[in-house]
Amino acid sequence: MFCRVVKHKAHNKTYKHLQIVESYRDPTKGNSPRIRILYNLGAIEDLGLAQVERLAASLMKAVGMDVVAPPEMLSAKDYGHIHAVQGVWDKLGFSKALQKAG
C-alpha cells in the first residue's frame, strides 16, 4: 500500500489528486502487476498541507511510530573545501614535513 499523486489536465490547468493505492498481480492478465485504488482523498489543493500532515501523523501513530516534527535546518556554513584541502594536505604529509623542519 502506498500513496500516489495523480495529475490530470483540464481547461489548461493541472490538477493533482492524492490516492491510497495497493499493488497486486492479476492472474487473469498473465500475472502482470496492477494498481488498485483503495481510497481517493481528493484534490491536493482542496486538502491543504495541514490536513495531509495530520493524516500522515495519524497513520504513523496507528502503526505505533513516534510522531516527530521533521528536523529544521537553522543555518549551515560551507566547510567542504576546507575538509578537502585538509585531506590532501594530510595525504601529502605536509604536517609531518613542517614539524620535522621545526
N, C-alpha and C positions, 0 to 999 in steps of 0.2 A: 504494500500500500504506500502511496506517496501522493504529494500534491503536485499539480501541474498548472501552468498558466497557458491558457488557450487564447490566441489573438485572432480577431476577425475584423475585417474592414466593412464599413457600411457608410455610405454618403461621405466619402473622403475622410473618415475618421476611424482610427484604430481603437477597438475595444479589447480589454483584457479581462478574462473570466478565470476565477480560481476554482479548480475542481479537485476533489479527492478521488483518486482512481486506484485500481489494482491491475496488475499484470497477470495474465494466465495464458496457458497454452490450450488452444481449441482443437480437440481431436477430430472434429468434423472438417477442419480446414488443413489437414495434414500436420497437426500438432504445432502449427505456427503460433508465435506469440501474438496476443491480442491485449487490448486495454478495455477494461470495464469501468464506466463512470459510476462511482458509488454515490457521490453527492456533488451537486453543482452549487457552490457557495455564492455565485453571482459575480457581478462586475466588481473588479478590484476598486475602481473609482468610487463605487457606491458603498463598499465596505469600510474603507478608510484604514489607515495604517494602525491606529489604536486597536480597532476590533480584530485585525489579523494578528497583532501581537498578543492580545488576550486569548485568542484561540490557540496560538502556539504554546502559551504558558499553561493553559488548561490541559492541553494534550500531554505536555511534559509532566504535569502534576498527576495525571491519570495513570501514567506508567511508572510513577514513583521517582522521577528525576527531580533534582532540585531546580527550582526556577530561579535563575540568577540573571542579573542585568548584564548585558554584553559589556565587555571591557571598553573603557573610554580612553582614547588617546588624548592626553593633556598637552604634551609637547614632545617633540623629537628633534634631536640635533644630528647632523650628518657627520659621523666619525668614521665612515667606511674607508676613506682614503688613508686615514691615519693608521688603521689596522693593516691595511695592505702594505704600506711603506714599512711599518714595523716588522711585518713578516719577512719582507725582502731583506731588510737590514739585518735581522737575526739570522736568516739563512746564509747570507754572505759573510757573517761573522764579524761585522764591523764593531760591535760592542766589545768583543774579546780583544780585537786588534787595538782598539783605543785604550783598553785597560792595560794591555801589555806595554803600550807606548808611554804610559804614565800620564 
